[in-house]
Protein backbone atom coordinates (compact mmCIF):
# COMPACT_ATOMS: atom_id res chain seq x y z
CA UNK A 1 0.00 0.00 0.00
CA UNK A 2 1.19 3.50 -0.77
CA UNK A 3 -0.10 6.91 0.25
CA UNK A 4 1.26 9.70 -1.92
CA UNK A 5 2.08 13.24 -0.81
CA UNK A 6 -1.23 14.49 -2.27
CA UNK A 7 -3.24 11.88 -0.34
CA UNK A 8 -3.92 9.34 -3.09
CA UNK A 9 -3.92 5.73 -1.88
CA UNK A 10 -2.63 2.86 -3.98
CA UNK A 11 -3.04 -0.83 -3.24
CA UNK A 12 -0.99 -3.01 -5.55
CA UNK A 13 0.47 0.08 -7.21
CA UNK A 14 3.10 2.60 -6.17
CA UNK A 15 1.77 5.41 -8.38
CA UNK A 16 -1.94 5.92 -7.64
CA UNK A 17 -3.50 8.68 -9.75
CA UNK A 18 -6.86 8.84 -7.96
CA UNK A 19 -8.07 8.98 -4.35
CA UNK A 20 -8.13 5.16 -4.26
CA UNK A 21 -6.57 2.97 -6.93
CA UNK A 22 -6.51 -0.81 -6.60
CA UNK A 23 -4.45 -2.96 -8.96
CA UNK A 24 -5.82 -6.46 -8.55
CA UNK A 25 -8.99 -8.06 -7.29
CA UNK A 26 -11.20 -6.02 -4.98
CA UNK A 27 -13.73 -7.47 -2.59
CA UNK A 28 -16.25 -5.10 -1.03
CA UNK A 29 -19.59 -5.28 0.73
CA UNK A 30 -21.01 -2.02 -0.63
CA UNK A 31 -19.66 0.36 -3.27
CA UNK A 32 -20.94 3.82 -4.12
CA UNK A 33 -19.82 6.29 -6.75
CA UNK A 34 -21.18 9.81 -6.84
CA UNK A 35 -20.99 12.84 -9.12
CA UNK A 36 -21.39 15.00 -6.04
CA UNK A 37 -21.81 14.33 -2.37
CA UNK A 38 -25.61 14.08 -2.71
CA UNK A 39 -26.03 12.60 -6.22
CA UNK A 40 -25.19 8.88 -6.24
CA UNK A 41 -25.20 7.39 -9.74
CA UNK A 42 -23.86 3.85 -9.37
CA UNK A 43 -24.35 1.41 -6.55
CA UNK A 44 -22.97 -2.07 -6.18
CA UNK A 45 -24.08 -4.34 -3.42
CA UNK A 46 -23.33 -7.93 -2.54
CA UNK A 47 -26.29 -9.21 -0.57
CA UNK A 48 -29.20 -11.61 -0.90
CA UNK A 49 -30.73 -9.36 -3.59
CA UNK A 50 -27.67 -9.17 -5.83
CA UNK A 51 -25.08 -11.60 -7.08
CA UNK A 52 -21.43 -10.70 -6.41
CA UNK A 53 -20.26 -8.18 -8.98
CA UNK A 54 -23.74 -6.88 -9.82
CA UNK A 55 -24.28 -3.16 -10.27
CA UNK A 56 -27.23 -0.98 -11.02
CA UNK A 57 -27.74 2.68 -11.88
CA UNK A 58 -29.80 5.03 -9.80
CA UNK A 59 -30.56 8.75 -9.91
CA UNK A 60 -32.11 8.80 -6.44
N, C-alpha and C positions, 0 to 999 in steps of 0.2 A: 504494500500500500504506500502511496505517496501523496503528500499534501504539498502543493506548490505555494510559492510566495503570495500568489493572488487568491489563494483559498480553494482552488480546484482540487478535487480528490480523485486519484486514480487507483484502481484495483486491477492488477495484472498489466499495468502500463506505468511507465515512469514519466510520461508527458501528457497528462490529461488536459484536454482543451475545452472542457465544460465543467460545470459544478460537480458532477459525478460522472465518471467514465469507467465502465467495467469492460475489460477485455477477457472474455470467457463466458461461462455459463452463469446466469444469475437466477437465483431462487428467491421469490418474494411472496408474501402473503397478500399484499394489496399495493397496487401501483396507481399513481395519479399523475397526470400531466396537465398543466394549465397554461392558457395564454396569459392570464393574469391571476392574481390571488383569489378572485371570486368567480372565475369562468373556467371550470374544468371542461375539457374536451375529450379526453380519453381516460377510461378507467380499465383496469385489469384486475380481476379478482379470482383467487383460487379458493373455491368453497363448494358446497353441495350444489349450488346453482350452475357453476361454470366448470369446465374442464381445465386442467392446467394449461396455461398459455393462451386462454381465450381472452379477447378484448372486445369492448363495444364502445361506440361513440355516444356521447350525450352532450346536450347543450344546457342541461339544467343540473 
